[in-house]
Amino acid sequence: MSKVVNLTRARKARARAAESAGAAENRVRHGRTKAERAQASAEAAGAAARLDGHKREPES
């Protein structure tokens, strides 16, 4: 004979598993440490400064 399954409990478990998978995906996508964000910001600032340094002055 088969095992009796509580459908409400099974539905909630399935929903929790789906929510957990979505949360894991978001952690990978958005989860950067403060140091990583600071590093990226510093690199962007350095690139902008380097670009501004290479600009030519207008001839007047």
GIBEL-V956198 format. One record per pair of residues at least 24 apart in sequence whose ideal C-beta (glycine too) atoms are under 8 Angstrom apart, sorted by the first residue. I is the first residue (numbers start at 1). GAP is how many residues later the second one is. D is the distance in whole Angstrom. If there is no record, write none. Layout:
BEGIN
[[I	GAP	D] [I	GAP	D]]
END
This chain:
BEGIN
none
END
